[in-house]
Amino acid sequence: MNSWRLRALRIAIALLPVLAFAVGTPLLNHVEPRIVGLPLNLAWIILWILLTPLCLLAIERLRNVKT
């Protein structure tokens, strides 16, 4: 894979949590439905707090890929 494609992919992965918090949180600002007893907005935030390290891990692994 080209180095510029890897860089673009790393940037796209890094933007996922940022966009999830910035765009998803206001759009999902509802009390109902509840997920595991939590309001949708809180469940969304907790989900992305848990997914953010996985995104960072994917970026780190892509940094070590040889072009």
PDB file of N, CA, C, O and CB in Angstrom:
ATOM      1  N   MET A   1       0.855  -1.179   0.000  1.00  0.00           N
ATOM      2  CA  MET A   1       0.000   0.000   0.000  1.00  0.00           C
ATOM      3  C   MET A   1       0.900   1.240   0.000  1.00  0.00           C
ATOM      4  O   MET A   1       1.948   1.258   0.646  1.00  0.00           O
ATOM      5  CB  MET A   1      -0.972  -0.001   1.236  1.00  0.00           C
ATOM      6  N   ASN A   2       0.484   2.256  -0.718  1.00  0.00           N
ATOM      7  CA  ASN A   2       1.266   3.491  -0.780  1.00  0.00           C
ATOM      8  C   ASN A   2       1.307   4.172   0.575  1.00  0.00           C
ATOM      9  O   ASN A   2       0.396   4.028   1.391  1.00  0.00           O
ATOM     10  CB  ASN A   2       0.686   4.443  -1.829  1.00  0.00           C
ATOM     11  N   SER A   3       2.386   4.921   0.801  1.00  0.00           N
ATOM     12  CA  SER A   3       2.527   5.597   2.091  1.00  0.00           C
ATOM     13  C   SER A   3       1.458   6.663   2.287  1.00  0.00           C
ATOM     14  O   SER A   3       1.005   6.885   3.410  1.00  0.00           O
ATOM     15  CB  SER A   3       3.911   6.223   2.208  1.00  0.00           C
ATOM     16  N   TRP A   4       1.052   7.324   1.211  1.00  0.00           N
ATOM     17  CA  TRP A   4       0.008   8.352   1.365  1.00  0.00           C
ATOM     18  C   TRP A   4      -1.343   7.716   1.655  1.00  0.00           C
ATOM     19  O   TRP A   4      -2.178   8.318   2.330  1.00  0.00           O
ATOM     20  CB  TRP A   4      -0.085   9.226   0.100  1.00  0.00           C
ATOM     21  N   ARG A   5      -1.569   6.497   1.149  1.00  0.00           N
ATOM     22  CA  ARG A   5      -2.833   5.806   1.468  1.00  0.00           C
ATOM     23  C   ARG A   5      -2.853   5.358   2.929  1.00  0.00           C
ATOM     24  O   ARG A   5      -3.878   5.448   3.604  1.00  0.00           O
ATOM     25  CB  ARG A   5      -3.036   4.582   0.537  1.00  0.00           C
ATOM     26  N   LEU A   6      -1.720   4.881   3.400  1.00  0.00           N
ATOM     27  CA  LEU A   6      -1.640   4.496   4.816  1.00  0.00           C
ATOM     28  C   LEU A   6      -1.852   5.703   5.717  1.00  0.00           C
ATOM     29  O   LEU A   6      -2.541   5.625   6.734  1.00  0.00           O
ATOM     30  CB  LEU A   6      -0.282   3.841   5.125  1.00  0.00           C
ATOM     31  N   ARG A   7      -1.250   6.818   5.325  1.00  0.00           N
ATOM     32  CA  ARG A   7      -1.413   8.035   6.129  1.00  0.00           C
ATOM     33  C   ARG A   7      -2.871   8.491   6.130  1.00  0.00           C
ATOM     34  O   ARG A   7      -3.400   8.873   7.174  1.00  0.00           O
ATOM     35  CB  ARG A   7      -0.506   9.163   5.594  1.00  0.00           C
ATOM     36  N   ALA A   8      -3.521   8.452   4.966  1.00  0.00           N
ATOM     37  CA  ALA A   8      -4.932   8.837   4.877  1.00  0.00           C
ATOM     38  C   ALA A   8      -5.805   7.900   5.705  1.00  0.00           C
ATOM     39  O   ALA A   8      -6.756   8.341   6.350  1.00  0.00           O
ATOM     40  CB  ALA A   8      -5.399   8.837   3.412  1.00  0.00           C
ATOM     41  N   LEU A   9      -5.485   6.614   5.688  1.00  0.00           N
ATOM     42  CA  LEU A   9      -6.251   5.647   6.483  1.00  0.00           C
ATOM     43  C   LEU A   9      -6.058   5.901   7.971  1.00  0.00           C
ATOM     44  O   LEU A   9      -7.020   5.830   8.736  1.00  0.00           O
ATOM     45  CB  LEU A   9      -5.836   4.208   6.135  1.00  0.00           C
ATOM     46  N   ARG A  10      -4.829   6.196   8.396  1.00  0.00           N
ATOM     47  CA  ARG A  10      -4.584   6.503   9.803  1.00  0.00           C
ATOM     48  C   ARG A  10      -5.331   7.758  10.240  1.00  0.00           C
ATOM     49  O   ARG A  10      -5.872   7.807  11.345  1.00  0.00           O
ATOM     50  CB  ARG A  10      -3.090   6.673  10.053  1.00  0.00           C
ATOM     51  N   ILE A  11      -5.363   8.758   9.391  1.00  0.00           N
ATOM     52  CA  ILE A  11      -6.091   9.992   9.718  1.00  0.00           C
ATOM     53  C   ILE A  11      -7.587   9.722   9.802  1.00  0.00           C
ATOM     54  O   ILE A  11      -8.262  10.239  10.693  1.00  0.00           O
ATOM     55  CB  ILE A  11      -5.808  11.089   8.669  1.00  0.00           C
ATOM     56  N   ALA A  12      -8.109   8.920   8.885  1.00  0.00           N
ATOM     57  CA  ALA A  12      -9.542   8.595   8.899  1.00  0.00           C
ATOM     58  C   ALA A  12      -9.914   7.837  10.175  1.00  0.00           C
ATOM     59  O   ALA A  12     -10.950   8.103  10.783  1.00  0.00           O
ATOM     60  CB  ALA A  12      -9.921   7.759   7.655  1.00  0.00           C
ATOM     61  N   ILE A  13      -9.063   6.895  10.572  1.00  0.00           N
ATOM     62  CA  ILE A  13      -9.333   6.140  11.805  1.00  0.00           C
ATOM     63  C   ILE A  13      -9.254   7.059  13.013  1.00  0.00           C
ATOM     64  O   ILE A  13     -10.044   6.919  13.947  1.00  0.00           O
ATOM     65  CB  ILE A  13      -8.338   4.967  11.962  1.00  0.00           C
ATOM     66  N   ALA A  14      -8.315   7.994  13.008  1.00  0.00           N
ATOM     67  CA  ALA A  14      -8.178   8.926  14.137  1.00  0.00           C
ATOM     68  C   ALA A  14      -9.385   9.853  14.236  1.00  0.00           C
ATOM     69  O   ALA A  14      -9.747  10.281  15.332  1.00  0.00           O
ATOM     70  CB  ALA A  14      -6.892   9.756  13.994  1.00  0.00           C
ATOM     71  N   LEU A  15     -10.008  10.165  13.106  1.00  0.00           N
ATOM     72  CA  LEU A  15     -11.162  11.064  13.126  1.00  0.00           C
ATOM     73  C   LEU A  15     -12.458  10.378  13.572  1.00  0.00           C
ATOM     74  O   LEU A  15     -13.415  11.054  13.949  1.00  0.00           O
ATOM     75  CB  LEU A  15     -11.358  11.659  11.755  1.00  0.00           C
ATOM     76  N   LEU A  16     -12.494   9.056  13.532  1.00  0.00           N
ATOM     77  CA  LEU A  16     -13.713   8.346  13.926  1.00  0.00           C
ATOM     78  C   LEU A  16     -14.194   8.704  15.337  1.00  0.00           C
ATOM     79  O   LEU A  16     -15.347   9.106  15.488  1.00  0.00           O
ATOM     80  CB  LEU A  16     -13.479   6.858  13.839  1.00  0.00           C
ATOM     81  N   PRO A  17     -13.354   8.575  16.381  1.00  0.00           N
ATOM     82  CA  PRO A  17     -13.845   8.926  17.723  1.00  0.00           C
ATOM     83  C   PRO A  17     -14.193  10.404  17.860  1.00  0.00           C
ATOM     84  O   PRO A  17     -15.158  10.758  18.538  1.00  0.00           O
ATOM     85  CB  PRO A  17     -12.808   8.560  18.762  1.00  0.00           C
ATOM     86  N   VAL A  18     -13.412  11.260  17.221  1.00  0.00           N
ATOM     87  CA  VAL A  18     -13.677  12.698  17.300  1.00  0.00           C
ATOM     88  C   VAL A  18     -15.048  13.015  16.720  1.00  0.00           C
ATOM     89  O   VAL A  18     -15.839  13.737  17.328  1.00  0.00           O
ATOM     90  CB  VAL A  18     -12.585  13.496  16.558  1.00  0.00           C
ATOM     91  N   LEU A  19     -15.322  12.470  15.541  1.00  0.00           N
ATOM     92  CA  LEU A  19     -16.621  12.711  14.909  1.00  0.00           C
ATOM     93  C   LEU A  19     -17.755  12.045  15.680  1.00  0.00           C
ATOM     94  O   LEU A  19     -18.863  12.577  15.745  1.00  0.00           O
ATOM     95  CB  LEU A  19     -16.610  12.206  13.469  1.00  0.00           C
ATOM     96  N   ALA A  20     -17.479  10.890  16.261  1.00  0.00           N
ATOM     97  CA  ALA A  20     -18.515  10.204  17.042  1.00  0.00           C
ATOM     98  C   ALA A  20     -18.938  11.046  18.238  1.00  0.00           C
ATOM     99  O   ALA A  20     -20.125  11.128  18.553  1.00  0.00           O
ATOM    100  CB  ALA A  20     -18.013   8.831  17.517  1.00  0.00           C
ATOM    101  N   PHE A  21     -17.969  11.672  18.903  1.00  0.00           N
ATOM    102  CA  PHE A  21     -18.298  12.529  20.040  1.00  0.00           C
ATOM    103  C   PHE A  21     -18.905  13.848  19.587  1.00  0.00           C
ATOM    104  O   PHE A  21     -19.900  14.300  20.155  1.00  0.00           O
ATOM    105  CB  PHE A  21     -17.057  12.793  20.879  1.00  0.00           C
ATOM    106  N   ALA A  22     -18.321  14.466  18.577  1.00  0.00           N
ATOM    107  CA  ALA A  22     -18.747  15.805  18.170  1.00  0.00           C
ATOM    108  C   ALA A  22     -20.088  15.804  17.453  1.00  0.00           C
ATOM    109  O   ALA A  22     -20.903  16.703  17.663  1.00  0.00           O
ATOM    110  CB  ALA A  22     -17.704  16.427  17.278  1.00  0.00           C
ATOM    111  N   VAL A  23     -20.324  14.816  16.620  1.00  0.00           N
ATOM    112  CA  VAL A  23     -21.553  14.790  15.820  1.00  0.00           C
ATOM    113  C   VAL A  23     -22.603  13.868  16.434  1.00  0.00           C
ATOM    114  O   VAL A  23     -23.784  14.211  16.491  1.00  0.00           O
ATOM    115  CB  VAL A  23     -21.244  14.344  14.390  1.00  0.00           C
ATOM    116  N   GLY A  24     -22.168  12.707  16.887  1.00  0.00           N
ATOM    117  CA  GLY A  24     -23.117  11.719  17.390  1.00  0.00           C
ATOM    118  C   GLY A  24     -23.791  12.103  18.684  1.00  0.00           C
ATOM    119  O   GLY A  24     -24.977  11.831  18.873  1.00  0.00           O
ATOM    120  N   THR A  25     -23.056  12.729  19.574  1.00  0.00           N
ATOM    121  CA  THR A  25     -23.609  13.072  20.887  1.00  0.00           C
ATOM    122  C   THR A  25     -24.797  14.036  20.787  1.00  0.00           C
ATOM    123  O   THR A  25     -25.831  13.763  21.396  1.00  0.00           O
ATOM    124  CB  THR A  25     -22.524  13.686  21.759  1.00  0.00           C
ATOM    125  N   PRO A  26     -24.701  15.145  20.054  1.00  0.00           N
ATOM    126  CA  PRO A  26     -25.879  16.019  19.946  1.00  0.00           C
ATOM    127  C   PRO A  26     -27.046  15.370  19.195  1.00  0.00           C
ATOM    128  O   PRO A  26     -28.209  15.628  19.506  1.00  0.00           O
ATOM    129  CB  PRO A  26     -25.493  17.308  19.251  1.00  0.00           C
ATOM    130  N   LEU A  27     -26.734  14.535  18.216  1.00  0.00           N
ATOM    131  CA  LEU A  27     -27.802  13.896  17.445  1.00  0.00           C
ATOM    132  C   LEU A  27     -28.543  12.831  18.247  1.00  0.00           C
ATOM    133  O   LEU A  27     -29.726  12.585  18.013  1.00  0.00           O
ATOM    134  CB  LEU A  27     -27.231  13.277  16.187  1.00  0.00           C
ATOM    135  N   LEU A  28     -27.856  12.207  19.180  1.00  0.00           N
ATOM    136  CA  LEU A  28     -28.453  11.122  19.968  1.00  0.00           C
ATOM    137  C   LEU A  28     -28.837  11.573  21.368  1.00  0.00           C
ATOM    138  O   LEU A  28     -28.874  10.758  22.289  1.00  0.00           O
ATOM    139  CB  LEU A  28     -27.493   9.952  20.058  1.00  0.00           C
ATOM    140  N   ASN A  29     -29.116  12.832  21.539  1.00  0.00           N
ATOM    141  CA  ASN A  29     -29.435  13.368  22.856  1.00  0.00           C
ATOM    142  C   ASN A  29     -30.902  13.084  23.206  1.00  0.00           C
ATOM    143  O   ASN A  29     -31.744  13.982  23.211  1.00  0.00           O
ATOM    144  CB  ASN A  29     -29.151  14.886  22.903  1.00  0.00           C
ATOM    145  N   HIS A  30     -31.179  11.806  23.499  1.00  0.00           N
ATOM    146  CA  HIS A  30     -32.528  11.363  23.867  1.00  0.00           C
ATOM    147  C   HIS A  30     -32.429  10.523  25.137  1.00  0.00           C
ATOM    148  O   HIS A  30     -31.426   9.850  25.373  1.00  0.00           O
ATOM    149  CB  HIS A  30     -33.198  10.546  22.704  1.00  0.00           C
ATOM    150  N   VAL A  31     -33.467  10.571  25.941  1.00  0.00           N
ATOM    151  CA  VAL A  31     -33.512   9.710  27.120  1.00  0.00           C
ATOM    152  C   VAL A  31     -33.960   8.308  26.709  1.00  0.00           C
ATOM    153  O   VAL A  31     -33.463   7.313  27.237  1.00  0.00           O
ATOM    154  CB  VAL A  31     -34.465  10.296  28.199  1.00  0.00           C
ATOM    155  N   GLU A  32     -34.878   8.239  25.787  1.00  0.00           N
ATOM    156  CA  GLU A  32     -35.363   6.944  25.297  1.00  0.00           C
ATOM    157  C   GLU A  32     -34.843   6.738  23.893  1.00  0.00           C
ATOM    158  O   GLU A  32     -34.785   7.722  23.157  1.00  0.00           O
ATOM    159  CB  GLU A  32     -36.919   6.866  25.326  1.00  0.00           C
ATOM    160  N   PRO A  33     -34.472   5.592  23.465  1.00  0.00           N
ATOM    161  CA  PRO A  33     -34.513   4.302  24.134  1.00  0.00           C
ATOM    162  C   PRO A  33     -33.371   4.158  25.141  1.00  0.00           C
ATOM    163  O   PRO A  33     -32.378   4.885  25.106  1.00  0.00           O
ATOM    164  CB  PRO A  33     -34.453   3.179  23.108  1.00  0.00           C
ATOM    165  N   ARG A  34     -33.552   3.216  26.012  1.00  0.00           N
ATOM    166  CA  ARG A  34     -32.511   2.928  27.000  1.00  0.00           C
ATOM    167  C   ARG A  34     -31.766   1.667  26.572  1.00  0.00           C
ATOM    168  O   ARG A  34     -32.363   0.703  26.095  1.00  0.00           O
ATOM    169  CB  ARG A  34     -33.120   2.758  28.432  1.00  0.00           C
ATOM    170  N   ILE A  35     -30.459   1.700  26.753  1.00  0.00           N
ATOM    171  CA  ILE A  35     -29.614   0.553  26.435  1.00  0.00           C
ATOM    172  C   ILE A  35     -28.951   0.125  27.737  1.00  0.00           C
ATOM    173  O   ILE A  35     -28.169   0.876  28.318  1.00  0.00           O
ATOM    174  CB  ILE A  35     -28.543   0.897  25.319  1.00  0.00           C
ATOM    175  N   VAL A  36     -29.262  -1.072  28.189  1.00  0.00           N
ATOM    176  CA  VAL A  36     -28.770  -1.627  29.451  1.00  0.00           C
ATOM    177  C   VAL A  36     -29.090  -0.662  30.592  1.00  0.00           C
ATOM    178  O   VAL A  36     -28.287  -0.501  31.511  1.00  0.00           O
ATOM    179  CB  VAL A  36     -27.239  -1.902  29.377  1.00  0.00           C
ATOM    180  N   GLY A  37     -30.230  -0.035  30.538  1.00  0.00           N
ATOM    181  CA  GLY A  37     -30.668   0.868  31.593  1.00  0.00           C
ATOM    182  C   GLY A  37     -30.096   2.270  31.506  1.00  0.00           C
ATOM    183  O   GLY A  37     -30.405   3.117  32.344  1.00  0.00           O
ATOM    184  N   LEU A  38     -29.267   2.528  30.505  1.00  0.00           N
ATOM    185  CA  LEU A  38     -28.664   3.852  30.340  1.00  0.00           C
ATOM    186  C   LEU A  38     -29.357   4.608  29.217  1.00  0.00           C
ATOM    187  O   LEU A  38     -29.782   4.006  28.230  1.00  0.00           O
ATOM    188  CB  LEU A  38     -27.153   3.735  30.052  1.00  0.00           C
ATOM    189  N   PRO A  39     -29.474   5.925  29.362  1.00  0.00           N
ATOM    190  CA  PRO A  39     -29.999   6.701  28.240  1.00  0.00           C
ATOM    191  C   PRO A  39     -29.100   6.525  27.007  1.00  0.00           C
ATOM    192  O   PRO A  39     -27.909   6.245  27.137  1.00  0.00           O
ATOM    193  CB  PRO A  39     -30.109   8.203  28.623  1.00  0.00           C
ATOM    194  N   LEU A  40     -29.675   6.689  25.828  1.00  0.00           N
ATOM    195  CA  LEU A  40     -28.967   6.455  24.579  1.00  0.00           C
ATOM    196  C   LEU A  40     -27.690   7.284  24.490  1.00  0.00           C
ATOM    197  O   LEU A  40     -26.651   6.779  24.065  1.00  0.00           O
ATOM    198  CB  LEU A  40     -29.870   6.768  23.401  1.00  0.00           C
ATOM    199  N   ASN A  41     -27.760   8.539  24.885  1.00  0.00           N
ATOM    200  CA  ASN A  41     -26.597   9.424  24.800  1.00  0.00           C
ATOM    201  C   ASN A  41     -25.442   8.914  25.671  1.00  0.00           C
ATOM    202  O   ASN A  41     -24.295   8.895  25.225  1.00  0.00           O
ATOM    203  CB  ASN A  41     -26.985  10.851  25.223  1.00  0.00           C
ATOM    204  N   LEU A  42     -25.731   8.511  26.883  1.00  0.00           N
ATOM    205  CA  LEU A  42     -24.696   8.006  27.776  1.00  0.00           C
ATOM    206  C   LEU A  42     -24.121   6.689  27.268  1.00  0.00           C
ATOM    207  O   LEU A  42     -22.913   6.469  27.352  1.00  0.00           O
ATOM    208  CB  LEU A  42     -25.254   7.825  29.183  1.00  0.00           C
ATOM    209  N   ALA A  43     -24.970   5.817  26.744  1.00  0.00           N
ATOM    210  CA  ALA A  43     -24.496   4.554  26.179  1.00  0.00           C
ATOM    211  C   ALA A  43     -23.585   4.816  24.978  1.00  0.00           C
ATOM    212  O   ALA A  43     -22.586   4.119  24.798  1.00  0.00           O
ATOM    213  CB  ALA A  43     -25.690   3.662  25.765  1.00  0.00           C
ATOM    214  N   TRP A  44     -23.918   5.810  24.157  1.00  0.00           N
ATOM    215  CA  TRP A  44     -23.101   6.181  23.000  1.00  0.00           C
ATOM    216  C   TRP A  44     -21.717   6.663  23.453  1.00  0.00           C
ATOM    217  O   TRP A  44     -20.700   6.275  22.877  1.00  0.00           O
ATOM    218  CB  TRP A  44     -23.808   7.278  22.167  1.00  0.00           C
ATOM    219  N   ILE A  45     -21.688   7.501  24.474  1.00  0.00           N
ATOM    220  CA  ILE A  45     -20.419   8.028  24.982  1.00  0.00           C
ATOM    221  C   ILE A  45     -19.569   6.900  25.556  1.00  0.00           C
ATOM    222  O   ILE A  45     -18.369   6.840  25.292  1.00  0.00           O
ATOM    223  CB  ILE A  45     -20.668   9.111  26.055  1.00  0.00           C
ATOM    224  N   ILE A  46     -20.167   6.015  26.328  1.00  0.00           N
ATOM    225  CA  ILE A  46     -19.420   4.891  26.906  1.00  0.00           C
ATOM    226  C   ILE A  46     -18.901   3.967  25.811  1.00  0.00           C
ATOM    227  O   ILE A  46     -17.775   3.476  25.893  1.00  0.00           O
ATOM    228  CB  ILE A  46     -20.306   4.102  27.888  1.00  0.00           C
ATOM    229  N   LEU A  47     -19.716   3.728  24.788  1.00  0.00           N
ATOM    230  CA  LEU A  47     -19.288   2.893  23.669  1.00  0.00           C
ATOM    231  C   LEU A  47     -18.037   3.464  23.014  1.00  0.00           C
ATOM    232  O   LEU A  47     -17.086   2.729  22.749  1.00  0.00           O
ATOM    233  CB  LEU A  47     -20.414   2.762  22.637  1.00  0.00           C
ATOM    234  N   TRP A  48     -18.029   4.762  22.751  1.00  0.00           N
ATOM    235  CA  TRP A  48     -16.884   5.357  22.069  1.00  0.00           C
ATOM    236  C   TRP A  48     -15.686   5.534  22.994  1.00  0.00           C
ATOM    237  O   TRP A  48     -14.552   5.590  22.518  1.00  0.00           O
ATOM    238  CB  TRP A  48     -17.271   6.692  21.478  1.00  0.00           C
ATOM    239  N   ILE A  49     -15.904   5.622  24.287  1.00  0.00           N
ATOM    240  CA  ILE A  49     -14.767   5.615  25.216  1.00  0.00           C
ATOM    241  C   ILE A  49     -14.073   4.258  25.156  1.00  0.00           C
ATOM    242  O   ILE A  49     -12.847   4.177  25.245  1.00  0.00           O
ATOM    243  CB  ILE A  49     -15.231   5.930  26.672  1.00  0.00           C
ATOM    244  N   LEU A  50     -14.853   3.204  25.006  1.00  0.00           N
ATOM    245  CA  LEU A  50     -14.279   1.864  24.905  1.00  0.00           C
ATOM    246  C   LEU A  50     -13.674   1.585  23.531  1.00  0.00           C
ATOM    247  O   LEU A  50     -12.709   0.826  23.430  1.00  0.00           O
ATOM    248  CB  LEU A  50     -15.336   0.830  25.212  1.00  0.00           C
ATOM    249  N   LEU A  51     -14.224   2.186  22.468  1.00  0.00           N
ATOM    250  CA  LEU A  51     -13.719   1.943  21.117  1.00  0.00           C
ATOM    251  C   LEU A  51     -12.499   2.799  20.756  1.00  0.00           C
ATOM    252  O   LEU A  51     -11.742   2.436  19.856  1.00  0.00           O
ATOM    253  CB  LEU A  51     -14.816   2.195  20.119  1.00  0.00           C
ATOM    254  N   THR A  52     -12.301   3.911  21.433  1.00  0.00           N
ATOM    255  CA  THR A  52     -11.189   4.805  21.109  1.00  0.00           C
ATOM    256  C   THR A  52      -9.826   4.113  21.246  1.00  0.00           C
ATOM    257  O   THR A  52      -8.996   4.275  20.351  1.00  0.00           O
ATOM    258  CB  THR A  52     -11.234   6.033  22.010  1.00  0.00           C
ATOM    259  N   PRO A  53      -9.549   3.356  22.306  1.00  0.00           N
ATOM    260  CA  PRO A  53      -8.251   2.657  22.353  1.00  0.00           C
ATOM    261  C   PRO A  53      -8.071   1.656  21.213  1.00  0.00           C
ATOM    262  O   PRO A  53      -6.949   1.434  20.757  1.00  0.00           O
ATOM    263  CB  PRO A  53      -8.101   1.935  23.679  1.00  0.00           C
ATOM    264  N   LEU A  54      -9.162   1.050  20.752  1.00  0.00           N
ATOM    265  CA  LEU A  54      -9.044   0.133  19.619  1.00  0.00           C
ATOM    266  C   LEU A  54      -8.662   0.885  18.346  1.00  0.00           C
ATOM    267  O   LEU A  54      -7.898   0.375  17.526  1.00  0.00           O
ATOM    268  CB  LEU A  54     -10.361  -0.630  19.407  1.00  0.00           C
ATOM    269  N   CYS A  55      -9.187   2.088  18.184  1.00  0.00           N
ATOM    270  CA  CYS A  55      -8.801   2.923  17.042  1.00  0.00           C
ATOM    271  C   CYS A  55      -7.329   3.296  17.134  1.00  0.00           C
ATOM    272  O   CYS A  55      -6.616   3.271  16.131  1.00  0.00           O
ATOM    273  CB  CYS A  55      -9.672   4.195  16.976  1.00  0.00           C
ATOM    274  N   LEU A  56      -6.875   3.640  18.323  1.00  0.00           N
ATOM    275  CA  LEU A  56      -5.470   3.983  18.507  1.00  0.00           C
ATOM    276  C   LEU A  56      -4.568   2.778  18.261  1.00  0.00           C
ATOM    277  O   LEU A  56      -3.479   2.924  17.708  1.00  0.00           O
ATOM    278  CB  LEU A  56      -5.239   4.531  19.911  1.00  0.00           C
ATOM    279  N   LEU A  57      -5.005   1.605  18.662  1.00  0.00           N
ATOM    280  CA  LEU A  57      -4.251   0.387  18.393  1.00  0.00           C
ATOM    281  C   LEU A  57      -4.150   0.127  16.895  1.00  0.00           C
ATOM    282  O   LEU A  57      -3.087  -0.249  16.400  1.00  0.00           O
ATOM    283  CB  LEU A  57      -4.899  -0.806  19.094  1.00  0.00           C
ATOM    284  N   ALA A  58      -5.236   0.321  16.179  1.00  0.00           N
ATOM    285  CA  ALA A  58      -5.222   0.136  14.727  1.00  0.00           C
ATOM    286  C   ALA A  58      -4.266   1.126  14.064  1.00  0.00           C
ATOM    287  O   ALA A  58      -3.545   0.764  13.135  1.00  0.00           O
ATOM    288  CB  ALA A  58      -6.640   0.299  14.149  1.00  0.00           C
ATOM    289  N   ILE A  59      -4.257   2.366  14.534  1.00  0.00           N
ATOM    290  CA  ILE A  59      -3.339   3.367  13.984  1.00  0.00           C
ATOM    291  C   ILE A  59      -1.898   2.961  14.250  1.00  0.00           C
ATOM    292  O   ILE A  59      -1.049   3.086  13.368  1.00  0.00           O
ATOM    293  CB  ILE A  59      -3.622   4.760  14.584  1.00  0.00           C
ATOM    294  N   GLU A  60      -1.613   2.484  15.442  1.00  0.00           N
ATOM    295  CA  GLU A  60      -0.251   2.062  15.786  1.00  0.00           C
ATOM    296  C   GLU A  60       0.194   0.894  14.919  1.00  0.00           C
ATOM    297  O   GLU A  60       1.338   0.854  14.466  1.00  0.00           O
ATOM    298  CB  GLU A  60      -0.166   1.678  17.269  1.00  0.00           C
ATOM    299  N   ARG A  61      -0.688  -0.040  14.692  1.00  0.00           N
ATOM    300  CA  ARG A  61      -0.335  -1.184  13.836  1.00  0.00           C
ATOM    301  C   ARG A  61      -0.110  -0.743  12.396  1.00  0.00           C
ATOM    302  O   ARG A  61       0.757  -1.283  11.709  1.00  0.00           O
ATOM    303  CB  ARG A  61      -1.436  -2.256  13.888  1.00  0.00           C
ATOM    304  N   LEU A  62      -0.879   0.225  11.940  1.00  0.00           N
ATOM    305  CA  LEU A  62      -0.677   0.737  10.579  1.00  0.00           C
ATOM    306  C   LEU A  62       0.619   1.532  10.468  1.00  0.00           C
ATOM    307  O   LEU A  62       1.194   1.620   9.383  1.00  0.00           O
ATOM    308  CB  LEU A  62      -1.861   1.613  10.159  1.00  0.00           C
ATOM    309  N   ARG A  63       1.085   2.112  11.568  1.00  0.00           N
ATOM    310  CA  ARG A  63       2.371   2.826  11.542  1.00  0.00           C
ATOM    311  C   ARG A  63       3.528   1.875  11.305  1.00  0.00           C
ATOM    312  O   ARG A  63       4.539   2.253  10.713  1.00  0.00           O
ATOM    313  CB  ARG A  63       2.589   3.586  12.850  1.00  0.00           C
ATOM    314  N   ASN A  64       3.380   0.638  11.766  1.00  0.00           N
ATOM    315  CA  ASN A  64       4.468  -0.328  11.650  1.00  0.00           C
ATOM    316  C   ASN A  64       4.431  -1.119  10.344  1.00  0.00           C
ATOM    317  O   ASN A  64       5.289  -1.974  10.121  1.00  0.00           O
ATOM    318  CB  ASN A  64       4.425  -1.278  12.813  1.00  0.00           C
ATOM    319  N   VAL A  65       3.461  -0.854   9.487  1.00  0.00           N
ATOM    320  CA  VAL A  65       3.364  -1.563   8.208  1.00  0.00           C
ATOM    321  C   VAL A  65       4.455  -1.038   7.273  1.00  0.00           C
ATOM    322  O   VAL A  65       4.637   0.171   7.132  1.00  0.00           O
ATOM    323  CB  VAL A  65       1.940  -1.384   7.566  1.00  0.00           C
ATOM    324  N   LYS A  66       5.159  -1.940   6.654  1.00  0.00           N
ATOM    325  CA  LYS A  66       6.192  -1.554   5.692  1.00  0.00           C
ATOM    326  C   LYS A  66       5.527  -1.272   4.346  1.00  0.00           C
ATOM    327  O   LYS A  66       4.656  -2.020   3.903  1.00  0.00           O
ATOM    328  CB  LYS A  66       7.283  -2.669   5.554  1.00  0.00           C
ATOM    329  N   THR A  67       5.946  -0.196   3.710  1.00  0.00           N
ATOM    330  CA  THR A  67       5.365   0.165   2.408  1.00  0.00           C
ATOM    331  C   THR A  67       6.073  -0.529   1.283  1.00  0.00           C
ATOM    332  O   THR A  67       5.717  -0.341   0.120  1.00  0.00           O
ATOM    333  CB  THR A  67       5.415   1.664   2.192  1.00  0.00           C
TER     334      THR A  67
END
